Amino acid sequence: MEEMTLDDYRAAMDIHFWAPLSMIMAVLPAMRERRHGRIVNIASIGGKISFPHLLPYNASKFALVGLSEACTPNWRNMGSA
């Protein structure tokens, strides 16, 4: 972990968490209006199992998996899961 910088974590979060969240927020209003749509977030095994040498990657993928799991009930309620 000592080899990693905050910039390493920020870069991973930007790509693997903030970018998908930005896309979700961009399309969600239209999906709600139509009451239909699909959001597919692609994580990896890195979102379920940690690898010591991939800390920023794992943290960002765990965040994406958590976001997806937390949002799924809301999307189902609008017919968009």
N, C-alpha and C positions, 0 to 999 in steps of 0.2 A: 504494500500500500504506500510505502514511503516514496516509491518511484513515481506515483501518480500525482498530478497537480489538480487543483480545482478546475483549471481549464480543460483537462482531460474529461472530467465529470460533466462540465458544462457542454462540451462538444457532443458527448454521447447523449445527454438529455435533450439537446437541441434536435438532434437527428432522430432519435428513437422514441422520444416522448412528446416534446413540444410540437414537432412537425405533424405527427398524427393527430394530436389534440386540436391543432389549428385547422386541419382539414375537417375533422368532425364538426367543429363549431361553424365552419363555413357551409357545410351541407345540411346540417340539422334543421335549420328553419324551413327549407324547402321540403325535407322529408316529413316534418311535422304537418306542414300545410297539406301535403298529399296523403298523409297518414300511411305512407309506404316508403320503403327503402331498405337498404342493407348497408351496414358498416362492417367491414372485415379488417381487423387489425392483425397484422402478421408480426408475431414476436419470434420466438425461437425457444429451444430448450433452455437457453440462457435466461429466460423469464421464469423458469421453474426450478432450475438447478444452478448453483453458483460454481464458478470456476475461479480460483484465487488469482490467476494472472489476468483476468478480464473484469476487474471490479467495476469500472465505469460502464462498460457494456452491460454487465449483469444488472447493475442498479437501474439503468434506463429501461431494460427489458422487463424487469420486475414491476417498474412503475407503469409501463404500458399494459401489462397483464392485469394489474390491479385496477387501472382505469377501465379497461374493458369489462372486467367482472363487476365492478361497481355500477357501470352504466347499463348493463344488459337488462336489468328489470325495468328501468325507465324506458328503454327503447321498446321493450315488449309491450308496455302499457300503451304506446302510441302506434302499435302495429309495425314497428320498424326494427325488430331484433333479427 
